């Protein structure tokens, strides 16, 4: 599994997560060393995450409260409204187009990091700029299917 965060003018380091991610590992391996420092460098930042179990655990919510992280409430089943999910789609497409055989997980990890680090920030900005249109479309569809 990989973890990354995006913002209008930057992105986090990409993390390689081996094994299952529970709430304790999420706090110790993602939030404390990576996400919180990333957010603290962005005045007024709001954290948007999906409703994966580690994200919504009481210990995680308490930790985020203790760090004064502002959370954006997120309904279940709204991946189309999450900009990072669209980044992962772009990312996956680029990885799939690399037809060279992968001989090790370390080699795959290097390819993954290269794609993440070379993804144009303008692409991320475009996705973030599209969010008002996406939200309007979601309201117009009364929470139903949108073109996004």
PEKA-V876567 format. One record per pair of residues at least 24 apart in sequence whose C-alpha atoms are under 10 Angstrom apart, sorted by the first residue. I is the first residue (numbers start at 1). J is the second residue. D is the distance in Angstrom with one decimal. If there is no record, write none. Layout:
i: [I:I]
j: [J:J]
d: [D:D]
//
This chain:
i: [2:2:2:3:3:3:4:4:4:4:4:4:4:5:5:5:5:5:5:5:5:5:5:6:6:6:6:6:6:6:6:6:7:7:7:7:7:7:7:7:7:7:7:8:8:8:8:8:8:8:8:8:8:9:9:9:9:9:10:10:10:10:10:11:11:11:11:11:11:12:12:12:12:12:13:13:13:13:14:14:14:14:14:15:15:16:16:16:21:21:21:21:22:22:22:22:22:22:23:23:23:23:23:23:23:23:23:23:24:24:24:24:25:26:26:26:27:27:27:27:27:27:31:31:31:32:32:32:36:36:36:36:39:39:40:40:40:44:44:45:45:45:46:46:46:47:47:47:48:48:48:48:48:48:49:49:49:49:49:50:50:50:50:50:50:50:50:50:51:51:51:51:51:52:78:78:78:78:79:80:80:80:80:80:80:80:81:81:81:81:81:81:81:81:82:82:82:82:83:83:83:83:83:83:83:83:84:84:84:86:86:86:87:87:87:87:87:88:90:90:90:90:91:91:91:94]
j: [109:112:113:30:34:35:30:34:35:84:87:88:116:34:35:38:39:47:48:49:83:84:87:38:39:83:84:87:121:124:125:128:38:39:42:45:46:83:84:121:124:125:128:42:121:122:123:124:125:126:127:128:129:42:121:122:124:125:38:42:121:124:125:38:116:117:119:121:124:37:38:39:116:117:38:113:116:117:109:112:113:116:117:109:113:109:112:113:52:53:54:55:52:53:54:55:57:60:52:53:54:55:56:57:58:59:60:61:54:57:59:60:54:54:55:60:54:55:59:60:63:64:60:63:64:63:64:67:64:67:68:69:69:70:67:68:69:69:70:69:70:71:70:71:72:71:72:73:72:73:74:82:83:84:73:74:79:82:84:74:75:76:77:78:79:82:84:85:75:76:77:78:79:76:138:143:144:145:148:134:135:138:145:146:147:148:130:131:132:134:135:138:146:148:127:128:131:134:124:125:126:127:128:129:130:131:124:127:128:124:127:148:116:119:123:124:127:116:115:116:119:123:115:116:119:119]
d: [9.3:9.0:9.8:7.9:9.8:9.7:9.2:9.1:8.5:8.3:9.9:9.5:8.8:9.2:7.5:8.3:9.3:9.3:9.5:9.5:9.9:7.2:9.8:9.4:9.9:8.4:6.8:8.8:9.3:7.4:9.3:9.3:9.4:9.1:8.3:8.7:9.9:9.7:9.5:9.1:7.7:8.0:8.2:9.7:7.7:8.7:9.9:6.9:5.4:9.0:9.3:6.9:8.8:9.2:7.2:9.0:8.7:7.7:9.5:9.5:6.9:8.7:9.3:8.3:9.0:8.8:9.9:8.3:9.0:9.5:6.4:9.3:9.6:9.6:9.0:8.8:8.7:8.4:9.9:8.8:6.8:7.3:8.6:9.8:9.0:7.8:9.7:9.5:9.9:9.1:6.9:9.9:9.7:7.5:5.1:8.7:8.9:10.0:9.8:7.5:4.2:6.9:8.4:6.3:8.7:7.0:6.3:9.8:8.0:9.4:7.9:7.9:8.5:6.4:7.7:7.9:8.7:9.2:8.6:6.6:7.7:9.0:9.0:9.0:8.5:9.4:9.8:9.6:8.6:7.7:9.7:8.0:8.0:9.7:9.5:9.8:8.8:9.5:8.5:8.1:7.3:9.1:5.1:5.6:6.3:4.8:6.0:9.1:5.1:7.4:7.3:8.0:9.4:9.3:8.5:7.3:9.9:8.2:9.1:6.6:8.1:7.4:8.7:8.2:7.7:8.1:10.0:9.7:7.7:6.3:8.6:9.6:10.0:9.2:9.7:9.1:9.9:9.9:9.7:8.4:10.0:9.6:9.3:8.4:9.1:5.9:9.8:7.4:10.0:6.6:7.3:8.5:9.8:7.7:9.3:9.2:8.5:9.6:7.9:9.6:9.6:5.9:6.3:9.6:8.8:7.7:8.5:8.6:9.2:9.0:7.6:9.6:9.3:8.8:8.3:7.1:8.1:9.4:9.7:10.0:8.8:9.3:6.7:7.2:7.9:9.5]
//
